[in-house]
């Protein structure tokens, strides 16, 4: 690839800045008074348990 001059580098930087940024993986909270969600080992176990319960029929 040929060497890039300053102007083409600036154009590439601007183009990269306009690209979509990755989404935030944390859930959005719209209520400032709502408690913050904490993830821990129990939360992961709880998720797994509820997924298993959904698969079973009662």
BELLIN-V439464 format. One record per residue. N is the residue number from 0. RES is the residue in one small letter. SS is DSSP state (2 for helix, 1 for strand, 0 for the rest). NEAR is the number of other C-alpha atoms within 12 Angstrom. D_FIRST is the distance of its C-alpha to the first C-alpha in whole Angstrom. Layout:
# BELLIN-V439464
n:N res:RES ss:SS near:NEAR d_first:D_FIRST
n:N res:RES ss:SS near:NEAR d_first:D_FIRST
This chain:
# BELLIN-V439464
n:0 res:x ss:0 near:3 d_first:0
n:1 res:x ss:0 near:5 d_first:4
n:2 res:x ss:0 near:8 d_first:6
n:3 res:x ss:0 near:11 d_first:9
n:4 res:x ss:0 near:10 d_first:12
n:5 res:x ss:2 near:10 d_first:15
n:6 res:x ss:2 near:11 d_first:16
n:7 res:x ss:2 near:13 d_first:13
n:8 res:x ss:2 near:13 d_first:13
n:9 res:x ss:2 near:13 d_first:17
n:10 res:x ss:2 near:14 d_first:17
n:11 res:x ss:2 near:15 d_first:15
n:12 res:x ss:2 near:13 d_first:17
n:13 res:x ss:2 near:12 d_first:20
n:14 res:x ss:2 near:12 d_first:19
n:15 res:x ss:2 near:12 d_first:19
n:16 res:x ss:2 near:11 d_first:22
n:17 res:x ss:2 near:10 d_first:24
n:18 res:x ss:0 near:10 d_first:23
n:19 res:x ss:0 near:9 d_first:26
n:20 res:x ss:0 near:8 d_first:27
n:21 res:x ss:0 near:7 d_first:29
n:22 res:x ss:0 near:8 d_first:32
n:23 res:x ss:0 near:8 d_first:35
n:24 res:x ss:0 near:6 d_first:37
n:25 res:x ss:0 near:11 d_first:40
n:26 res:x ss:0 near:12 d_first:42
n:27 res:x ss:0 near:13 d_first:43
n:28 res:x ss:0 near:11 d_first:47
n:29 res:x ss:0 near:9 d_first:48
n:30 res:x ss:0 near:9 d_first:51
n:31 res:x ss:0 near:8 d_first:51
n:32 res:x ss:0 near:7 d_first:54
n:33 res:x ss:0 near:9 d_first:53
n:34 res:x ss:0 near:10 d_first:53
n:35 res:x ss:0 near:13 d_first:49
n:36 res:x ss:0 near:11 d_first:49
n:37 res:x ss:0 near:11 d_first:48
n:38 res:x ss:0 near:13 d_first:47
n:39 res:x ss:0 near:10 d_first:48
n:40 res:x ss:2 near:10 d_first:49
n:41 res:x ss:2 near:11 d_first:52
n:42 res:x ss:2 near:13 d_first:50
n:43 res:x ss:2 near:13 d_first:48
n:44 res:x ss:2 near:13 d_first:51
n:45 res:x ss:2 near:14 d_first:52
n:46 res:x ss:2 near:15 d_first:49
n:47 res:x ss:2 near:14 d_first:50
n:48 res:x ss:2 near:14 d_first:53
n:49 res:x ss:2 near:13 d_first:53
n:50 res:x ss:2 near:12 d_first:51
n:51 res:x ss:2 near:12 d_first:53
n:52 res:x ss:2 near:12 d_first:56
n:53 res:x ss:2 near:11 d_first:54
n:54 res:x ss:2 near:10 d_first:54
n:55 res:x ss:0 near:9 d_first:58
n:56 res:x ss:0 near:6 d_first:61
n:57 res:x ss:0 near:5 d_first:64
